[in-house]
């Protein structure tokens, strides 16, 4: 298939592009490189050294003999985007090209506006490009489990059937997002659902849980292919952030009481899910929603796991509870979500175990001189 991976220079996009290319798909990366600029803005960076995108794709060609196309530009530039569609004629458009951090979206008004305008308008441009230049193209859009919030009922896969006064209807599942970032994803879902109904576009919305791990067999083929490893309080996700803290002897910083429970997924399963979605498109006019996670954990459970593994490796790992900068449920609340669609397509999940945590911790220890401890607790407040 001809597949565009938008945001293909990023944390999920890069290993996905490599994985799809190795399978024989004709992959083109579209990226504006803004994530690298945000590293400069935040005076942060990856725990792992990251080559330039040109160096990355050149290394992939040298190692595997496979070519990945690259187009540098912004989805909010419709002239650029329409040119890419005319040239590539994609059969699938994998959409990672959004500002992905909830804390970043909550820094201030400017960051909230940027997040929503970049994410929502960029996706709207993609929908129009599909309609005008590639109506059979399958949009595979990365959503987030954070769209749902933490309701006191089971979370279904995208839709909920409601009975009211003797009548029944099926709606998109009600959303209670917890940040301006998550809210942008809800707006995306509504716009995609509208475009599917109005224009007959086919789309898959992958509501992904929190991703952990940074390495795949493809990124391990050459040091220039390494994936990024975020650790700070703005872009670092819970497990990877705790691992980085353990590596440098910093207490594991649990926000509030630590009962916050979320769905999690290994990056190895992320790339597999994208393959399954691309190769099994829905019918035209349908928005298919899949919950892309494999397990769920509380923050306390993750911290205890990292402590157990770190102590077993000779580290003295401590846990510290901080005032929560976010507004969210911290108690041991109800969380139960359906995640059967991708498994029915063939996903065989990699479950979190101590060996996986030890592997990530070893990587962090090997690169701990790149970890700036002043950035570990730099999350803005929601209030």
C-alpha positions as CSV (number, residue, x, y, z in Angstrom):
1,X,0.0,0.0,0.0
2,X,1.0,3.6,-0.5
3,X,0.9,5.0,3.1
4,X,1.5,8.5,4.4
5,X,2.7,8.6,8.0
6,X,2.1,12.2,9.1
7,X,4.2,13.0,12.2
8,X,6.6,10.3,11.1
9,X,9.6,11.9,12.9
10,X,7.9,11.6,16.3
11,X,7.8,9.1,19.1
12,X,5.0,6.9,17.7
13,X,5.3,7.9,14.0
14,X,9.0,7.0,13.5
15,X,8.8,3.3,14.6
16,X,5.5,3.0,12.8
17,X,7.0,4.2,9.5
18,X,9.9,1.7,9.9
19,X,7.6,-1.1,10.7
20,X,5.3,-0.5,7.8
21,X,8.2,-0.1,5.4
22,X,9.8,-3.4,6.6
23,X,6.5,-5.1,5.8
24,X,6.8,-3.8,2.2
25,X,4.5,-0.8,2.2
26,X,5.4,2.3,0.2
27,X,5.8,4.8,3.1
28,X,6.1,8.6,2.9
29,X,6.8,10.6,6.0
30,X,5.2,14.0,6.3
31,X,6.4,16.2,9.2
32,X,7.0,19.8,10.0
33,X,9.8,18.9,12.6
34,X,8.0,21.0,15.3
35,X,8.7,18.4,18.0
36,X,12.4,19.1,17.7
37,X,11.7,22.8,18.0
38,X,9.7,22.2,21.1
39,X,12.8,20.5,22.6
40,X,14.6,23.8,22.1
41,X,11.7,25.8,23.6
42,X,11.6,23.6,26.7
43,X,15.4,23.2,26.9
44,X,14.7,19.5,27.0
45,X,15.5,16.6,24.8
46,X,15.4,12.9,24.4
47,X,17.3,10.5,26.8
48,X,18.4,8.7,23.6
49,X,20.4,10.7,21.0
50,X,18.3,11.4,18.0
51,X,19.7,11.7,14.5
52,X,18.2,14.2,12.0
53,X,15.3,12.9,9.9
54,X,17.5,12.9,6.8
55,X,20.1,10.8,8.7
56,X,17.4,8.5,9.9
57,X,15.9,7.7,6.5
58,X,19.4,7.4,5.0
59,X,20.4,4.9,7.7
60,X,17.2,2.9,7.0
61,X,18.0,2.7,3.3
62,X,21.6,1.6,4.1
63,X,20.6,-1.0,6.5
64,X,17.5,-2.5,4.8
65,X,17.7,-1.3,1.2
66,X,14.2,0.2,1.6
67,X,13.4,3.8,0.8
68,X,11.1,6.0,2.9
69,X,9.9,9.2,1.2
70,X,10.1,12.5,3.2
71,X,8.0,15.7,2.7
72,X,8.7,18.5,5.1
73,X,5.7,20.8,5.7
74,X,2.7,21.5,7.8
75,X,-0.8,20.0,7.6
76,X,-2.2,23.5,8.2
77,X,-0.6,24.6,4.8
78,X,-3.3,23.2,2.5
79,X,-1.3,24.0,-0.7
80,X,1.5,21.8,0.6
81,X,-0.8,19.1,1.8
82,X,-2.8,18.9,-1.4
83,X,0.5,18.7,-3.4
84,X,1.5,15.7,-1.3
85,X,-1.8,14.0,-1.9
86,X,-1.6,14.6,-5.7
87,X,2.0,13.2,-5.7
88,X,1.6,10.2,-3.4
89,X,-2.0,9.2,-4.1
90,X,-2.2,7.5,-0.7
91,X,-4.3,4.5,0.0
92,X,-3.9,5.1,3.8
93,X,-3.1,8.2,5.8
94,X,-1.7,7.5,9.2
95,X,-2.2,10.6,11.3
96,X,0.2,11.2,14.2
97,X,0.9,14.9,13.3
98,X,-0.6,16.6,16.3
99,X,0.7,18.3,19.5
100,X,0.5,15.3,21.8
101,X,1.1,16.6,25.3
102,X,-1.6,17.4,27.8
103,X,0.7,19.4,30.0
104,X,2.0,21.4,27.0
105,X,-1.5,22.4,26.1
106,X,-2.1,23.7,29.7
107,X,1.0,25.9,30.0
108,X,-0.9,29.1,29.1
109,X,-3.4,30.5,26.6
110,X,-0.9,30.6,23.7
111,X,-0.1,26.9,24.1
112,X,-3.8,25.9,24.4
113,X,-4.6,27.9,21.2
114,X,-1.7,26.4,19.4
115,X,-2.6,22.9,20.4
116,X,-6.2,23.2,19.3
117,X,-5.6,25.1,16.1
118,X,-2.7,22.8,15.0
119,X,-4.6,19.6,15.8
120,X,-8.2,20.4,14.9
121,X,-7.5,22.5,11.7
122,X,-4.7,20.2,10.5
123,X,-7.1,17.2,10.7
124,X,-9.8,19.2,9.0
125,X,-7.4,19.9,6.1
126,X,-6.6,16.2,5.9
127,X,-10.3,15.4,5.6
128,X,-10.7,17.9,2.8
129,X,-7.6,16.6,1.0
130,X,-9.0,13.0,1.1
131,X,-12.4,14.2,-0.2
132,X,-10.8,16.2,-3.1
133,X,-7.8,14.1,-4.1
134,X,-8.1,10.5,-2.7
135,X,-11.7,9.7,-1.8
136,X,-10.9,6.0,-1.3
137,X,-8.0,6.8,1.1
138,X,-8.4,5.3,4.6
139,X,-7.7,7.8,7.4
140,X,-6.1,6.1,10.3
141,X,-6.2,8.7,13.1
142,X,-4.5,8.4,16.4
143,X,-6.9,9.4,19.1
144,X,-6.6,8.9,22.8
145,X,-8.3,7.0,25.6
146,X,-8.1,10.4,27.4
147,X,-11.1,11.5,25.3
148,X,-13.4,9.4,27.5
149,X,-12.2,10.7,30.9
150,X,-12.9,8.4,33.8
151,X,-16.6,7.6,33.8
152,X,-18.2,5.4,36.4
153,X,-19.4,3.0,33.7
154,X,-17.7,0.7,31.2
155,X,-15.9,2.5,28.3
156,X,-17.1,1.0,25.1
157,X,-15.2,1.2,21.8
158,X,-16.4,4.6,20.5
159,X,-20.1,4.2,20.6
160,X,-22.9,3.8,23.3
161,X,-26.4,2.6,22.7
162,X,-28.9,4.6,24.8
163,X,-32.5,3.7,25.7
164,X,-34.6,6.8,26.5
165,X,-38.4,6.9,27.1
166,X,-38.9,3.6,25.3
167,X,-36.7,4.5,22.3
168,X,-33.2,3.5,21.4
169,X,-30.3,5.2,19.5
170,X,-26.6,4.7,19.2
171,X,-24.3,7.7,19.7
172,X,-20.6,8.4,19.9
173,X,-19.6,7.6,23.5
174,X,-19.9,10.7,25.7
175,X,-16.5,12.4,26.3
176,X,-15.1,14.1,29.4
177,X,-11.6,15.1,28.3
178,X,-9.1,16.4,31.0
179,X,-7.0,18.9,29.1
180,X,-7.1,21.2,26.1
181,X,-5.0,18.6,24.3
182,X,-7.6,15.8,25.0
183,X,-10.4,18.2,24.0
184,X,-8.7,18.7,20.6
185,X,-8.9,15.0,20.1
186,X,-12.6,15.1,20.8
187,X,-13.1,17.8,18.2
188,X,-11.2,15.7,15.8
189,X,-13.5,12.7,16.4
190,X,-16.6,14.8,15.8
191,X,-15.2,16.3,12.6
192,X,-14.1,12.9,11.3
193,X,-17.5,11.4,12.1
194,X,-19.2,14.2,10.3
195,X,-17.0,13.8,7.2
196,X,-17.6,10.1,7.1
197,X,-21.4,10.6,7.2
198,X,-21.4,13.5,4.7
199,X,-18.7,12.5,2.2
200,X,-18.4,8.7,2.5
201,X,-14.9,8.8,3.8
202,X,-13.6,5.7,5.6
203,X,-11.7,6.3,8.9
204,X,-10.4,4.5,11.9
205,X,-10.0,6.4,15.2
206,X,-7.5,4.6,17.4
207,X,-8.0,5.7,21.0
208,X,-4.6,4.9,22.3
209,X,-3.6,4.4,25.9
210,X,-0.4,5.7,27.4
211,X,2.6,4.3,25.5
212,X,5.6,2.9,27.2
213,X,8.9,1.5,25.9
214,X,10.9,3.2,23.1
215,X,12.6,0.4,21.2
216,X,11.4,-1.8,18.4
217,X,13.4,-4.4,16.4
218,X,13.5,-1.9,13.6
219,X,14.9,1.0,15.7
220,X,17.6,-1.3,17.1
221,X,19.1,-2.1,13.7
222,X,21.4,1.0,13.8
223,X,22.1,3.7,16.4
224,X,20.9,6.3,13.9
225,X,17.4,4.7,13.9
226,X,16.9,5.2,17.7
227,X,13.5,6.4,18.8
228,X,13.1,9.3,21.2
229,X,12.7,8.8,25.0
230,X,11.0,11.7,26.7
231,X,11.4,12.0,30.5
232,X,10.4,15.5,31.5
233,X,7.1,16.5,33.3
234,X,5.6,17.9,30.0
235,X,6.2,15.1,27.4
236,X,7.4,12.2,29.5
237,X,4.7,9.5,30.0
238,X,4.3,7.9,33.4
239,X,6.3,4.7,33.2
240,X,9.1,6.1,31.0
241,X,9.3,9.1,33.3
242,X,9.6,7.0,36.4
243,X,12.3,4.8,34.8
244,X,14.3,7.9,34.0
245,X,14.0,9.2,37.5
246,X,15.1,5.8,38.9
247,X,18.2,5.9,36.6
248,X,19.4,9.3,38.0
249,X,18.5,8.6,41.7
250,X,15.6,11.0,41.7
251,X,12.5,10.0,43.7
252,X,9.6,8.7,41.6
253,X,7.1,11.6,41.6
254,X,3.6,10.4,42.0
255,X,1.0,13.1,41.6
256,X,-1.5,13.2,44.4
257,X,-2.7,9.9,45.9
258,X,-1.7,7.9,42.9
259,X,-4.9,6.1,42.2
260,X,-5.2,7.5,38.7
261,X,-5.9,4.5,36.5
262,X,-5.3,4.5,32.7
263,X,-4.9,2.1,29.8
264,X,-1.3,1.4,28.7
265,X,0.3,-0.1,25.6
266,X,3.8,-1.2,24.6
267,X,5.3,0.7,21.6
268,X,5.7,-2.8,20.0
269,X,1.9,-3.2,20.0
270,X,1.4,0.4,18.8
271,X,3.1,-0.3,15.5
272,X,1.3,-3.6,15.1
273,X,-2.1,-1.9,15.7
274,X,-1.4,0.6,13.0
275,X,-0.6,-2.2,10.6
276,X,-3.8,-4.0,11.4
277,X,-5.8,-0.9,11.0
278,X,-4.2,0.0,7.6
279,X,-4.6,-3.5,6.2
280,X,-8.2,-3.9,7.3
281,X,-10.1,-0.7,6.4
282,X,-13.7,-0.2,7.3
283,X,-16.4,0.3,4.7
284,X,-16.8,3.8,3.0
285,X,-18.8,6.1,5.1
286,X,-17.9,4.4,8.4
287,X,-16.0,5.8,11.4
288,X,-14.6,2.8,13.2
289,X,-13.4,3.4,16.7
290,X,-10.9,1.0,18.4
291,X,-9.5,1.3,21.9
292,X,-5.8,0.8,21.5
293,X,-4.4,-0.4,24.8
294,X,-3.6,-3.8,26.3
295,X,-3.6,-3.3,30.1
296,X,-4.5,-0.8,32.7
297,X,-2.6,0.3,35.8
298,X,-2.8,3.0,38.5
299,X,0.1,5.4,38.9
300,X,0.9,3.8,42.2
301,X,1.2,0.3,40.6
302,X,3.6,1.7,38.0
303,X,5.7,3.4,40.6
304,X,5.9,0.2,42.7
305,X,6.9,-1.8,39.7
306,X,9.7,0.5,38.8
307,X,10.8,0.5,42.5
308,X,10.9,-3.3,42.6
309,X,12.8,-3.6,39.4
310,X,15.2,-0.8,40.3
311,X,15.9,-2.1,43.7
312,X,16.6,-5.5,42.2
313,X,19.2,-3.9,39.9
314,X,21.0,-2.3,42.9
315,X,19.4,1.1,42.8
316,X,17.9,2.8,45.9
317,X,14.5,3.8,44.4
318,X,12.2,6.0,46.5
319,X,8.7,7.2,45.8
320,X,7.5,10.7,46.6
321,X,3.9,11.9,46.5
322,X,3.6,15.5,45.2
323,X,0.7,17.9,45.1
324,X,-1.1,17.1,41.8
325,X,-0.7,19.9,39.2
326,X,-3.7,18.4,37.3
327,X,-7.4,18.3,38.1
328,X,-8.3,14.6,38.0
329,X,-9.6,11.8,40.1
330,X,-6.7,10.5,42.4
331,X,-8.6,7.8,44.3
332,X,-8.8,4.2,43.3
333,X,-11.6,4.9,40.9
334,X,-13.6,2.6,38.6
335,X,-11.9,2.0,35.2
336,X,-13.0,-0.7,32.8
337,X,-12.7,-0.3,29.1
338,X,-13.4,-2.6,26.1
339,X,-10.4,-3.4,23.8
340,X,-11.5,-6.3,21.7
341,X,-11.5,-5.0,18.2
342,X,-7.7,-5.0,17.5
343,X,-7.3,-8.3,19.3
344,X,-10.0,-9.8,17.0
345,X,-7.9,-8.6,14.0
346,X,-4.8,-10.4,15.3
347,X,-3.1,-8.3,17.9
348,X,-1.1,-10.5,20.4
349,X,-0.3,-8.1,23.2
350,X,3.1,-7.7,24.9
351,X,2.2,-7.5,28.6
352,X,4.2,-5.4,30.9
353,X,6.6,-7.4,33.0
354,X,9.8,-6.8,35.1
355,X,12.0,-7.7,32.2
356,X,10.5,-5.0,30.0
357,X,10.9,-2.4,32.8
358,X,14.5,-3.5,33.3
359,X,15.3,-3.1,29.6
360,X,14.0,0.4,29.6
361,X,15.9,1.2,32.8
362,X,19.1,-0.1,31.4
363,X,18.7,2.2,28.4
364,X,18.1,5.2,30.7
365,X,21.1,4.3,32.8
366,X,23.3,4.1,29.7
367,X,22.2,7.6,28.7
368,X,21.6,9.2,32.1
369,X,24.1,12.0,31.5
370,X,21.5,13.4,29.0
371,X,18.8,13.7,31.7
372,X,18.3,17.2,33.1
373,X,16.8,16.6,36.6
374,X,15.5,20.2,36.8
375,X,13.0,19.2,34.1
376,X,11.6,16.2,35.8
377,X,8.9,18.1,37.7
378,X,8.3,20.9,35.3
379,X,4.6,20.2,34.6
380,X,2.4,23.3,34.6
381,X,-0.7,23.5,36.8
382,X,-4.2,23.1,35.5
383,X,-5.6,25.6,37.9
